[in-house]
Amino acid sequence: MLLTLSLPIINPNMTEASIDAVYIEVGANVRLGSKLVDLIVDLSAAVPHDCPPISYYRLLTQESACLRRIDVGRGGSIAPGTVFALFSTDPEESLDSKPARQIRVSVAGIIKQEEWPEF
């Protein structure tokens, strides 16, 4: 069975997200809880804020599958609802059939760990 991955709407004011990290490669098997990608959501253009309007999120799988295609890499931007990856439950499955549904994922807010400069 083919499964798609599209960018979920994390915040109703977001217009896009940037890919900060990609943790899987084409052909890799993922299992429950596997890290897929880290996202940066910048709301500075959408609504005024008193604090930095940049948030970080991680998409994690909630089922097992094999990554067959990914259409965006680190630094790329995608809009909510855009399909950017294709998975299959069988690694040998033909990619010619129509995807059955979305792969189940969870979204976790993360705190970006920047490296501190040396003084």
N, C-alpha and C positions, 0 to 999 in steps of 0.2 A: 504494500500500500504506500502510495506517495503522500508526503506530508509537507506543507509549506510553512515557512516562518515569515511573518510580517511584523513590522514594528507596531507594538501595541500603543494605544494612547495612554501615556503615563500621567499627563497633566492636560486638562482641557485647553490650556492656552499654548501648548507647544505646537510649533509648525514643522519642526524637524528635530532630529537627533544626530549627533556626530558619533562615529564609531571610534572609541578610544583604544580598544584591544579586541582581538579575535583569538579565541582560545582553541579552536578546532580547525582541522584541515580536511579538505575533500577526501573522502574514503574512510574517515575516522568514525568509529562507533561511539555513540554517546549513551549514557545511562542516566537513570534518575539522579538529578542533582548536578549533572555536568555543567560546567561553565561554558557558555556559548560566546557572548560578546559583552563588553562594557560599553556603556553609552554616556554621552554628555548631552544634557538638555539645558539649553540657555534660553531663559525667558526674558532677557533684557529688552528685546524688541516688542514683547507682547504686553507686559504690564509693568508699572513702576514698582520699585522695590526699595526697601531701606537696607537690605543686605544683599550680598552677591546673589544674583538670580541664576546661578549655575549649579545644577545638581548632577550627581553621578549615579548610574544604575547598572545592574548586571542582569542579563537574561540567563536563566538556568533551565535545563530540560526537566520535564516531569514524566518522561517516558524514554524508553530505549529506541534508538534508530541509528541509521547510518547517514552521515552528511554526503550528499551527492553533488551539490552545487552551492556556491556562495557568490553573490553578485556584488558585494561591497567589502572593502578592506579598511584597515586602519586609516583614519583621516577622512573617510567618505561620509557623506550626509545622506539621510533618508527621511522621507516624510511618513507620518503615521499611516498605517494601512498598507504601505508598500511591501510587497513580497521581496525578500532579499536572500532567501536560502531555500533549498529543497532537500528533504530527507526521504528515506525509504525504510520500511520495516525489514526488507530483504535487500542486502547489499548488491544482489545481482538483478534486481527488478528493472525492467525497461523504463526509461524516462519518457516514453512516448504516451503513456496513459495520463488521464486527467487526475490531478491530486484529489484525494478523498476528503482531506480536511487540514486544519492547522495542527502543527505539532503542539503539544501542551507544554507551556513554559510558565515559569514564575518570574516576577520582577522584584528585585531586591535593591533598595537604596544602599549605596556604599559610600564610604568616606575615602576619598582619594588620598593616598599616601604619597605626598611629594617628598623628594629627597631634600634634606636640609643642606644648604651650602656650608662649606667648611670656612671657618673664620681664622 
